[in-house]
Amino acid sequence: MRGNARKQQHNRSVKSNLRRVEKDYRALITAGKKDEAAKSLPAVHSALDKAVKSGVLSRPTVNRKKSRLATALK
């Protein structure tokens, strides 16, 4: 497998995982389970930070997402 195909597959995997984690977090908020959402917020932040570390997303994009997710909890 060529390098760019391997990287594309990895990036797609990471983004898919991020979408799932964010979707689960937002579902907790809309269901009114704010205490459970507050417990899962660090896991969401960790996943986003790991995406930056591996170069999938840029730091400003992740900072914006983290801010909006934290604001949604309030």
N, CA and C of each residue as an Amber inpcrd file, in Angstrom:
protein
   222
   0.8460000  -1.1810000   0.0000000   0.0000000   0.0000000   0.0000000
   0.8880000   1.2400000   0.0000000   0.5480000   2.1730000  -0.8450000
   1.3420000   3.3840000  -0.9470000   1.1230000   4.2640000   0.2790000
   2.1130000   5.1220000   0.5180000   2.0900000   5.9310000   1.7300000
   0.8790000   6.8220000   1.8480000   0.5120000   7.4960000   0.7610000
  -0.6050000   8.4270000   0.8750000  -1.9230000   7.6830000   1.0770000
  -2.0650000   6.4940000   0.5330000  -3.2770000   5.6950000   0.7530000
  -3.3530000   5.2440000   2.2070000  -2.2140000   4.8700000   2.7770000
  -2.1650000   4.4480000   4.1800000  -2.5100000   5.6170000   5.1020000
  -1.9630000   6.7960000   4.7870000  -2.2540000   7.9790000   5.5990000
  -3.7100000   8.3860000   5.4780000  -4.2620000   8.2660000   4.2570000
  -5.6700000   8.6010000   4.0590000  -6.5570000   7.6730000   4.8830000
  -6.2220000   6.4100000   4.9080000  -6.9940000   5.4420000   5.6840000
  -6.9100000   5.7610000   7.1800000  -5.7140000   6.1100000   7.6430000
  -5.5430000   6.4660000   9.0510000  -6.3410000   7.7200000   9.3990000
  -6.2480000   8.7460000   8.5460000  -6.9740000   9.9910000   8.8040000
  -8.4820000   9.7490000   8.8290000  -8.9600000   8.9270000   7.9080000
 -10.3930000   8.6190000   7.8630000 -10.8310000   7.9050000   9.1370000
  -9.9950000   7.0020000   9.6240000 -10.2930000   6.2740000  10.8550000
 -10.3670000   7.2230000  12.0490000  -9.4110000   8.1210000  12.1450000
  -9.3740000   9.0690000  13.2670000 -10.5880000   9.9970000  13.2130000
 -10.9170000  10.5170000  12.0350000 -12.0540000  11.4260000  11.9010000
 -13.3660000  10.7160000  12.2030000 -13.4800000   9.4650000  11.7880000
 -14.6780000   8.6890000  12.0680000 -14.8550000   8.5100000  13.5710000
 -13.7700000   8.1960000  14.2510000 -13.8160000   8.0430000  15.7060000
 -14.2060000   9.3620000  16.3740000 -13.6610000  10.4680000  15.8870000
 -13.9970000  11.7770000  16.4590000 -15.4760000  12.0960000  16.2870000
 -16.0100000  11.8090000  15.1040000 -17.4310000  12.0650000  14.8710000
 -18.2950000  11.2360000  15.8190000 -17.9010000   9.9830000  16.0460000
 -18.6700000   9.1190000  16.9360000 -18.6290000   9.6340000  18.3710000
 -17.4520000  10.0100000  18.8400000 -17.2950000  10.4990000  20.2080000
 -18.0830000  11.7920000  20.4000000 -17.9840000  12.7020000  19.4340000
 -18.6990000  13.9750000  19.5310000 -20.2100000  13.7560000  19.4730000
 -20.6490000  12.8450000  18.6400000 -22.0760000  12.5520000  18.5210000
 -22.6220000  11.9850000  19.8350000 -21.8780000  11.0690000  20.4590000
 -22.2890000  10.4990000  21.7380000 -22.3690000  11.5820000  22.8090000
 -21.3950000  12.4890000  22.8080000 -21.3720000  13.5830000  23.7810000
 -22.5820000  14.4980000  23.5980000 -22.8580000  14.8750000  22.3590000
 -24.0070000  15.7460000  22.0960000 -25.3260000  15.0480000  22.4080000
 -25.3910000  13.7430000  22.2200000 -26.6050000  12.9850000  22.5590000
 -26.8470000  13.0280000  24.0630000 -25.7860000  12.9480000  24.8520000
 -25.9340000  13.0520000  26.3090000 -26.4700000  14.4230000  26.7020000
 -25.9910000  15.4610000  26.0450000 -26.4390000  16.8140000  26.3670000
 -27.9150000  16.9830000  26.0170000 -28.3160000  16.5350000  24.8390000
 -29.7100000  16.7140000  24.4260000 -30.6500000  15.8470000  25.2550000
 -30.1330000  14.7270000  25.8010000 -30.9620000  13.8730000  26.6560000
 -31.0700000  14.4410000  28.0640000 -30.3340000  15.4960000  28.3600000
 -30.3980000  16.1280000  29.6710000 -29.4930000  15.4760000  30.7020000
 -28.5900000  14.6300000  30.2870000 -27.6750000  13.9530000  31.2020000
 -26.3810000  14.7460000  31.2980000 -26.4810000  15.9190000  31.9210000
 -25.3310000  16.8190000  31.9500000 -24.1920000  16.2830000  32.8080000
 -24.5060000  15.5450000  33.8730000 -23.4270000  15.0170000  34.7070000
 -22.6140000  13.9620000  33.9580000 -23.2920000  13.1100000  33.1720000
 -22.5700000  12.1250000  32.3650000 -21.7960000  12.8060000  31.2350000
 -22.3820000  13.8570000  30.6640000 -21.7010000  14.6000000  29.6040000
 -20.4440000  15.2640000  30.1540000 -20.5290000  15.7860000  31.3700000
 -19.3650000  16.4260000  31.9810000 -18.2480000  15.4130000  32.2120000
 -18.6240000  14.1710000  32.5190000 -17.6070000  13.1360000  32.7200000
 -16.9700000  12.7010000  31.4010000 -17.7370000  12.7910000  30.3030000
 -17.1950000  12.3520000  29.0140000 -16.4520000  13.4630000  28.2760000
 -16.5820000  14.7080000  28.7360000 -15.9090000  15.8180000  28.0630000
 -14.3910000  15.6650000  28.0170000 -13.7270000  15.2430000  29.1010000
 -12.2700000  15.0540000  29.0050000 -11.8640000  14.0120000  27.9640000
 -12.6830000  12.9870000  27.7720000 -12.3730000  11.9810000  26.7610000
 -12.4820000  12.5700000  25.3630000 -13.4600000  13.4390000  25.1620000
 -13.6220000  14.0990000  23.8670000 -12.4250000  15.0110000  23.6160000
 -12.0320000  15.7730000  24.6350000 -10.8790000  16.6690000  24.4910000
  -9.6140000  15.8690000  24.1940000  -9.4620000  14.7420000  24.8540000
  -8.2880000  13.9080000  24.6330000  -8.2480000  13.3960000  23.1970000
  -9.3920000  12.9540000  22.6840000  -9.4450000  12.4520000  21.3100000
  -9.1050000  13.5580000  20.3190000  -9.5990000  14.7620000  20.5760000
  -9.2990000  15.8820000  19.6860000  -7.8130000  16.2320000  19.7300000
  -7.2350000  16.2270000  20.9300000  -5.8120000  16.5390000  21.0590000
  -4.9470000  15.4920000  20.3560000  -5.3620000  14.2350000  20.4180000
  -4.6170000  13.1840000  19.7290000  -4.7050000  13.3530000  18.2140000
  -5.8380000  13.8680000  17.7330000  -5.9790000  14.1180000  16.2930000
  -5.0080000  15.2150000  15.8490000  -4.8020000  16.2100000  16.7040000
  -3.8330000  17.2650000  16.3850000  -2.4240000  16.6920000  16.3960000
  -2.1480000  15.8680000  17.3870000  -0.8110000  15.2990000  17.5270000
  -0.4270000  14.4720000  16.3040000  -1.4050000  13.7670000  15.7340000
  -1.1140000  12.9370000  14.5650000  -1.2610000  13.7020000  13.2610000
  -1.6560000  14.9830000  13.3240000  -1.7170000  15.8150000  12.1380000
  -3.0000000  15.7080000  11.3400000  -4.0330000  15.1140000  11.9210000
  -5.2980000  14.9560000  11.2110000  -6.0570000  16.2770000  11.1660000
  -6.0720000  16.9970000  12.2840000  -6.7450000  18.2970000  12.3700000
  -5.7440000  19.3450000  12.8260000  -6.0450000  20.6080000  12.5270000
  -5.1540000  21.6860000  12.9510000  -5.5260000  22.1480000  14.3490000
  -4.5770000  22.7520000  15.0260000  -4.7730000  23.2080000  16.4010000
  -5.9170000  24.2260000  16.5100000  -6.0130000  25.2430000  15.6390000
  -7.1210000  26.2030000  15.7730000  -8.4990000  25.5470000  15.6140000
  -8.6110000  24.5830000  14.7220000  -9.8760000  23.8860000  14.5230000
 -10.2670000  23.1350000  15.7880000  -9.3140000  22.4620000  16.3910000
  -9.5870000  21.6980000  17.5980000  -9.9210000  22.6270000  18.7610000
  -9.2110000  23.7290000  18.8760000  -9.5190000  24.6820000  19.9490000
 -10.9420000  25.2060000  19.8080000 -11.3580000  25.4980000  18.5900000
 -12.7180000  25.9840000  18.3510000 -13.7420000  24.9040000  18.7150000
 -13.4920000  23.6600000  18.3180000 -14.4110000  22.5670000  18.6290000
 -14.5110000  22.3550000  20.1390000 -13.3690000  22.3690000  20.8230000
 -13.3700000  22.1670000  22.2660000 -14.1520000  23.2700000  22.9680000
 -13.9940000  24.4950000  22.5080000 -14.7140000  25.6170000  23.0990000
 -16.2110000  25.4620000  22.8990000 -16.6210000  25.1030000  21.7010000
 -18.0550000  24.9680000  21.4220000 -18.6610000  23.7940000  22.1770000
 -17.9090000  22.7260000  22.3400000 -18.4280000  21.5810000  23.0950000
 -18.5850000  21.9290000  24.5660000 -17.6200000  22.6650000  25.1130000
 -17.7130000  23.0810000  26.5170000 -18.8660000  24.0510000  26.7160000
 -19.0810000  24.9440000  25.7650000 -20.1840000  25.9050000  25.8590000
 -21.5280000  25.1860000  25.7730000 -21.6050000  24.1370000  24.9840000
 -22.8520000  23.3750000  24.8550000 -23.2210000  22.7180000  26.1800000
 -22.2350000  22.3880000  26.9830000 -22.4970000  21.7650000  28.2870000
 -23.1270000  22.7610000  29.2400000 -22.7150000  24.0060000  29.1470000
 -23.2680000  25.0390000  30.0290000 -24.6520000  25.3810000  29.5680000
